[in-house]
Amino acid sequence: MDFQIDKTDGKARACTLKTAHSTIQTPVFMPVGTVGAVKALDATDLATFIKPQIILGNTYHLYLRPGDNVIKKMGKLHGFTQYPKSFLTDSGGFQAFSLSDNVKIDEGGITFRSHIDGSSHYFTPKKVIDIQNNLGSDIMMILDDLVALPATQERIKASIERTTRWAEESINYHRANQAEGKSLDQNIFAIIQGGTDKTFREKSAKELCALDYDGFAIGGLSVGEANQDMYDTVEWTTQFMPEEKPRYLMGVGTPEDLVENVERGVDMFDCVMPTRNARNGTLFTSYGKVNIKAARFKEDNKPLDPECQCMVCQTYSRAYLCHLYRAREMTYFRLGTIHNLYYYLNLMTEMREAILENKFQEFKKEFYKKREK
């Protein structure tokens, strides 16, 4: 992986990241394709209307169905899905958090019961890397111990200590594989934990960033804490992360979250919000969120967002989208998803351009001004 900083504006960064499959300009938002598909879209939709350079898949879900060995036989993720650009695969640590009723964590790994058939499985740091080797992702996330917030000091302390041990095991295993000529095109990121506690975040960041990782993520946020606590934690943590490597904030978030955290030095983001909200009738625009099922849109012939250049806004009216959603027509889910993802990726492009022109604060001011109307 090649990574370079093209420009900074305050702490905000415009960078270029090159993998074996694509060149990624940051700040970047990664559409979530949990099981190898962005919900409601196919690879042609992505290539034609969204044009992301990287999307996210999930190790836990792909391991259970169809199985990482199946995907390897079918040409790994790129051949199986026909999406030719980069993949980042999450390790399954978040699923251990979100499916906590079916999970047991010990010093060696995570035991969980499948949400599909109840079968028992054990994820270790090495096994997670083996699965991702089969998936062929460009960026692999390591196994971490994520805790819900609020949490006790004892639980957070145990989380960061376990995450560091697993990180040491993971990087040693990955570099040994590469020394044998395996997974040479795959990069590996560690995940900083610590809740919203500054002492724990500093400890976790310093321990992990001392290891030979290709990039670093901030995990364990947007899991119940207040927005300002999240922003403060990110601002505190980034100072301990190396400038010459990419910074990824996992599972975040709203358009406002993206703007605030780009300002604090984050390069990469992912979240199910644009796709999930689209399916639930919430669409993002330059002027804030729109609930497209509202009766006031039934005879509204204006485009969803007059400033948006996506295929949906250039072709269809709010009235038509309202009708499709109320009729539960499958076409709506595709169109709503295309628009929301286009909006998110265009927002990142606008922020990059503002950073390159040294105008990020002007951009941020205008971003919020539109939302007040």
C-alpha positions as CSV (number, residue, x, y, z in Angstrom):
1,M,0.0,0.0,0.0
2,D,1.2,3.5,-0.9
3,F,0.0,6.4,1.2
4,Q,0.8,10.0,0.9
5,I,-0.6,13.3,2.3
6,D,-1.5,15.7,-0.5
7,K,-2.5,18.7,1.6
8,T,-3.5,19.6,5.1
9,D,-5.8,22.4,6.3
10,G,-5.5,22.6,10.1
11,K,-5.9,19.0,11.2
12,A,-8.0,18.0,8.1
13,R,-6.1,15.9,5.6
14,A,-6.4,15.2,1.9
15,C,-4.5,12.0,1.1
16,T,-4.0,9.4,-1.6
17,L,-4.0,5.7,-0.7
18,K,-3.1,3.1,-3.4
19,T,-3.9,-0.6,-3.0
20,A,-3.5,-3.4,-5.6
21,H,-7.0,-2.7,-6.9
22,S,-7.6,1.1,-6.8
23,T,-6.4,4.5,-6.0
24,I,-8.4,6.0,-3.1
25,Q,-8.5,9.7,-2.4
26,T,-9.3,10.8,1.1
27,P,-11.3,11.8,3.0
28,V,-13.2,8.7,1.9
29,F,-16.5,7.1,2.9
30,M,-16.8,3.3,2.3
31,P,-20.2,1.9,1.4
32,V,-21.0,-1.1,3.5
33,G,-21.4,-4.4,1.6
34,T,-21.7,-6.7,4.6
35,V,-22.2,-10.0,2.8
36,G,-20.4,-9.0,-0.4
37,A,-23.2,-6.7,-1.7
38,V,-24.3,-3.2,-0.9
39,K,-27.9,-3.7,-0.1
40,A,-30.3,-3.0,-3.1
41,L,-27.4,-2.5,-5.5
42,D,-25.2,-4.6,-7.7
43,A,-21.6,-4.0,-9.0
44,T,-23.0,-2.3,-12.1
45,D,-24.9,0.2,-10.0
46,L,-21.8,0.9,-8.0
47,A,-19.6,1.4,-11.1
48,T,-22.2,3.5,-12.9
49,F,-23.8,5.7,-10.3
50,I,-21.8,5.7,-7.1
51,K,-18.2,5.0,-8.3
52,P,-16.6,4.1,-4.9
53,Q,-13.0,3.1,-5.0
54,I,-13.4,0.9,-1.9
55,I,-16.3,-0.8,-0.1
56,L,-16.5,-2.8,3.1
57,G,-17.3,-6.5,3.6
58,N,-17.6,-8.4,6.9
59,T,-15.5,-11.3,7.9
60,Y,-18.1,-12.8,10.4
61,H,-21.0,-12.7,7.9
62,L,-19.0,-14.0,4.9
63,Y,-17.4,-16.7,7.0
64,L,-20.9,-18.0,7.9
65,R,-22.4,-17.6,4.5
66,P,-21.4,-18.6,1.9
67,G,-18.1,-19.4,3.6
68,D,-14.6,-18.0,3.0
69,N,-13.4,-21.2,1.3
70,V,-16.3,-20.9,-1.2
71,I,-15.3,-17.3,-1.9
72,K,-11.7,-18.3,-2.4
73,K,-12.6,-20.9,-4.9
74,M,-14.8,-18.4,-6.8
75,G,-12.0,-15.9,-7.3
76,K,-12.0,-14.3,-3.8
77,L,-14.1,-11.2,-3.2
78,H,-13.2,-9.4,-6.4
79,G,-14.0,-12.4,-8.6
80,F,-17.0,-13.5,-6.7
81,T,-18.8,-10.1,-6.5
82,Q,-17.4,-8.7,-9.8
83,Y,-16.6,-5.5,-7.9
84,P,-13.1,-4.7,-9.2
85,K,-12.0,-2.0,-6.8
86,S,-10.7,-2.3,-3.2
87,F,-12.3,-4.2,-0.3
88,L,-11.8,-3.6,3.4
89,T,-13.0,-6.4,5.6
90,D,-14.0,-5.9,9.2
91,S,-12.8,-8.7,11.5
92,G,-15.9,-9.6,13.4
93,G,-15.1,-7.8,16.6
94,F,-18.2,-5.6,16.2
95,Q,-20.4,-8.6,15.8
96,A,-19.1,-9.9,19.1
97,F,-20.4,-6.7,20.6
98,S,-23.7,-6.5,18.7
99,L,-24.6,-10.1,19.1
100,S,-23.4,-10.2,22.8
101,D,-26.1,-12.6,23.9
102,N,-24.5,-15.3,21.8
103,V,-20.9,-14.4,22.5
104,K,-18.2,-15.4,25.1
105,I,-14.8,-13.7,25.1
106,D,-11.7,-15.3,26.6
107,E,-8.0,-14.5,26.4
108,G,-7.6,-16.6,23.2
109,G,-10.5,-15.3,21.2
110,I,-14.3,-15.0,20.8
111,T,-16.8,-17.9,20.9
112,F,-20.1,-17.1,19.2
113,R,-23.2,-18.9,18.1
114,S,-24.3,-18.3,14.5
115,H,-27.3,-16.0,14.2
116,I,-28.3,-18.2,11.2
117,D,-28.4,-21.8,12.7
118,G,-27.1,-21.5,16.2
119,S,-23.8,-23.4,15.5
120,S,-20.8,-22.6,17.6
121,H,-17.6,-21.0,16.3
122,Y,-14.4,-19.7,17.7
123,F,-12.5,-16.7,16.3
124,T,-8.9,-16.2,17.2
125,P,-6.6,-13.5,15.9
126,K,-4.9,-15.9,13.6
127,K,-8.2,-17.5,12.3
128,V,-9.6,-14.1,11.5
129,I,-6.5,-13.4,9.3
130,D,-6.8,-16.8,7.7
131,I,-10.4,-16.0,6.7
132,Q,-9.5,-12.7,5.3
133,N,-6.6,-14.2,3.4
134,N,-9.3,-16.4,1.7
135,L,-11.5,-13.4,1.1
136,G,-8.6,-11.5,-0.6
137,S,-9.5,-8.1,0.8
138,D,-7.1,-5.2,0.3
139,I,-7.3,-4.1,3.9
140,M,-7.8,-6.5,6.7
141,M,-8.9,-5.5,10.2
142,I,-7.6,-7.5,13.2
143,L,-9.7,-9.0,15.9
144,D,-10.4,-6.6,18.8
145,D,-12.4,-6.5,22.0
146,L,-15.1,-3.9,21.7
147,V,-17.2,-2.8,24.6
148,A,-20.5,-0.9,24.8
149,L,-20.6,2.4,26.5
150,P,-20.9,3.3,29.3
151,A,-18.6,0.6,30.7
152,T,-16.7,0.1,34.0
153,Q,-13.0,1.1,34.2
154,E,-12.2,-2.6,34.8
155,R,-14.0,-3.7,31.6
156,I,-12.3,-1.0,29.4
157,K,-8.9,-1.8,30.9
158,A,-9.4,-5.5,30.1
159,S,-10.5,-4.5,26.6
160,I,-7.4,-2.5,25.7
161,E,-5.0,-5.1,27.2
162,R,-6.7,-7.9,25.3
163,T,-6.8,-5.9,22.1
164,T,-3.0,-5.2,22.4
165,R,-2.2,-8.8,23.0
166,W,-4.3,-9.8,20.0
167,A,-2.7,-7.1,17.9
168,E,0.8,-8.4,18.7
169,E,-0.2,-11.9,17.7
170,S,-1.9,-10.7,14.6
171,I,0.9,-8.6,13.2
172,N,3.5,-11.3,13.9
173,Y,1.4,-13.9,12.1
174,H,0.6,-11.6,9.1
175,R,4.3,-10.6,8.6
176,A,5.3,-14.3,8.9
177,N,2.8,-15.2,6.2
178,Q,4.2,-12.4,4.0
179,A,7.8,-13.7,4.6
180,E,6.5,-16.9,3.1
181,G,5.1,-15.1,0.0
182,K,1.5,-15.1,1.2
183,S,-1.0,-12.3,1.1
184,L,1.5,-9.8,-0.3
185,D,-1.2,-7.5,-1.7
186,Q,-3.1,-7.4,1.6
187,N,-2.7,-4.6,4.2
188,I,-3.5,-4.8,7.8
189,F,-4.9,-2.2,10.3
190,A,-5.0,-2.3,14.1
191,I,-8.0,-0.9,16.1
192,I,-7.5,1.5,19.0
193,Q,-9.9,1.0,21.9
194,G,-10.4,2.7,25.2
195,G,-14.0,4.0,25.4
196,T,-14.1,7.8,26.0
197,D,-11.4,7.6,28.7
198,K,-8.4,9.7,27.6
199,T,-5.9,7.7,29.6
200,F,-7.0,4.4,28.2
201,R,-7.2,5.8,24.6
202,E,-3.6,7.2,24.9
203,K,-2.4,3.9,26.3
204,S,-4.1,1.8,23.5
205,A,-3.0,4.2,20.8
206,K,0.7,4.3,21.9
207,E,0.9,0.5,22.3
208,L,-0.7,-0.3,18.9
209,C,1.0,2.5,16.9
210,A,4.4,1.1,18.0
211,L,3.6,-2.0,16.0
212,D,4.3,-2.5,12.3
213,Y,0.7,-1.9,11.0
214,D,-0.1,-0.4,7.6
215,G,-2.8,1.8,9.2
216,F,-4.8,2.4,12.3
217,A,-8.5,2.6,13.2
218,I,-10.3,4.2,16.0
219,G,-12.9,1.7,17.2
220,G,-15.4,1.5,20.0
221,L,-17.2,4.8,19.3
222,S,-20.8,5.6,18.2
223,V,-21.8,2.8,20.6
224,G,-24.0,4.8,23.0
225,E,-21.9,7.8,23.9
226,A,-22.9,11.5,23.2
227,N,-21.7,13.0,19.9
228,Q,-19.5,15.5,21.6
229,D,-17.8,12.8,23.6
230,M,-17.1,11.0,20.4
231,Y,-15.6,14.1,18.8
232,D,-13.5,14.8,21.9
233,T,-12.2,11.3,21.9
234,V,-11.3,11.3,18.3
235,E,-9.5,14.7,18.7
236,W,-7.6,13.3,21.7
237,T,-6.7,10.0,20.0
238,T,-5.4,11.2,16.6
239,Q,-2.5,13.1,18.2
240,F,-1.0,9.7,19.1
241,M,-1.5,8.2,15.7
242,P,1.3,8.4,13.0
243,E,0.8,11.1,10.5
244,E,2.3,9.0,7.7
245,K,-0.3,6.3,7.9
246,P,-4.1,6.3,7.2
247,R,-6.6,6.9,10.0
248,Y,-9.9,5.2,10.0
249,L,-12.9,5.9,12.3
250,M,-15.1,2.8,12.3
251,G,-18.9,2.8,12.1
252,V,-19.4,6.6,11.9
253,G,-21.8,8.1,11.0
254,T,-24.1,11.1,10.1
255,P,-23.0,13.7,7.6
256,E,-22.3,16.0,10.5
257,D,-20.1,13.3,12.1
258,L,-18.1,13.0,8.9
259,V,-17.5,16.8,8.7
260,E,-16.6,17.0,12.4
261,N,-14.2,14.1,12.3
262,V,-12.5,15.1,9.0
263,E,-11.8,18.3,10.8
264,R,-10.1,16.3,13.5
265,G,-7.8,14.5,11.2
266,V,-9.6,11.3,10.2
267,D,-9.2,9.9,6.6
268,M,-11.6,6.9,6.3
269,F,-15.1,6.2,7.4
270,D,-17.8,3.5,7.0
271,C,-21.4,3.3,8.3
272,V,-24.7,1.5,7.4
273,M,-26.6,4.8,7.9
274,P,-26.9,5.9,4.2
275,T,-28.1,2.5,3.0
276,R,-30.2,1.6,6.1
277,N,-31.9,5.0,6.3
278,A,-32.7,4.9,2.6
279,R,-34.6,1.7,3.0
280,N,-36.5,3.3,5.9
281,G,-37.5,6.3,3.9
282,T,-34.9,8.8,5.2
283,L,-32.9,10.5,2.5
284,F,-30.0,12.9,3.0
285,T,-29.8,16.2,1.2
286,S,-27.7,19.4,1.2
287,Y,-30.4,20.9,3.5
288,G,-30.7,18.0,5.9
289,K,-32.7,14.8,6.1
290,V,-36.0,14.2,4.2
291,N,-38.7,11.7,5.3
292,I,-39.8,10.9,1.8
293,K,-43.0,9.1,2.9
294,A,-44.4,12.4,4.3
295,A,-47.7,13.4,2.7
296,R,-46.3,16.8,1.7
297,F,-44.3,15.1,-1.0
298,K,-47.2,13.4,-2.7
299,E,-47.6,16.2,-5.3
300,D,-44.1,17.7,-5.1
301,N,-42.6,17.7,-8.6
302,K,-39.2,19.1,-7.5
303,P,-36.1,16.9,-7.4
304,L,-35.2,15.5,-4.0
305,D,-32.1,17.7,-3.7
306,P,-31.8,20.6,-6.3
307,E,-28.0,20.7,-5.7
308,C,-27.4,17.0,-6.2
309,Q,-26.1,15.6,-9.5
310,C,-27.0,12.0,-8.9
311,M,-29.1,10.0,-11.3
312,V,-32.1,10.0,-9.0
313,C,-32.2,13.8,-8.5
314,Q,-31.6,14.4,-12.2
315,T,-34.4,12.1,-13.2
316,Y,-37.2,11.7,-10.7
317,S,-39.4,13.9,-8.6
318,R,-40.1,13.8,-4.8
319,A,-43.6,12.8,-5.6
320,Y,-42.5,9.7,-7.5
321,L,-40.1,8.7,-4.8
322,C,-42.9,9.2,-2.2
323,H,-45.2,7.0,-4.3
324,L,-42.6,4.2,-4.7
325,Y,-41.9,4.2,-1.0
326,R,-45.5,4.1,0.1
327,A,-46.2,1.4,-2.4
328,R,-43.2,-0.6,-1.1
329,E,-42.0,-0.9,-4.6
330,M,-38.5,-2.5,-4.8
331,T,-37.4,0.2,-7.2
332,Y,-37.5,2.7,-4.4
333,F,-34.9,0.8,-2.3
334,R,-32.5,1.0,-5.3
335,L,-33.1,4.6,-6.1
336,G,-33.0,5.7,-2.4
337,T,-29.7,3.9,-1.8
338,I,-28.1,5.3,-5.0
339,H,-29.0,8.8,-3.9
340,N,-27.9,8.5,-0.3
341,L,-24.5,6.9,-1.2
342,Y,-24.0,9.5,-3.9
343,Y,-24.6,12.2,-1.4
344,Y,-22.2,10.7,1.1
345,L,-19.4,10.2,-1.5
346,N,-19.9,13.7,-3.0
347,L,-19.7,15.2,0.5
348,M,-16.3,13.6,0.9
349,T,-15.2,15.0,-2.5
350,E,-16.4,18.4,-1.5
351,M,-14.4,18.2,1.7
352,R,-11.3,17.1,-0.1
353,E,-11.5,20.0,-2.5
354,A,-12.0,22.4,0.3
355,I,-8.9,21.0,2.1
356,L,-6.8,21.3,-1.2
357,E,-7.9,24.9,-1.5
358,N,-7.3,25.6,2.2
359,K,-11.0,26.5,2.6
360,F,-12.2,23.8,5.0
361,Q,-13.5,26.2,7.6
362,E,-15.5,28.1,4.9
363,F,-16.9,24.7,3.7
364,K,-17.9,23.7,7.2
365,K,-19.6,27.0,7.9
366,E,-21.7,26.7,4.6
367,F,-22.5,23.1,5.4
368,Y,-24.2,24.0,8.6
369,K,-25.7,27.2,7.3
370,K,-27.7,25.2,4.7
371,R,-29.0,22.9,7.4
372,E,-30.4,25.8,9.3
373,K,-32.8,26.8,6.5
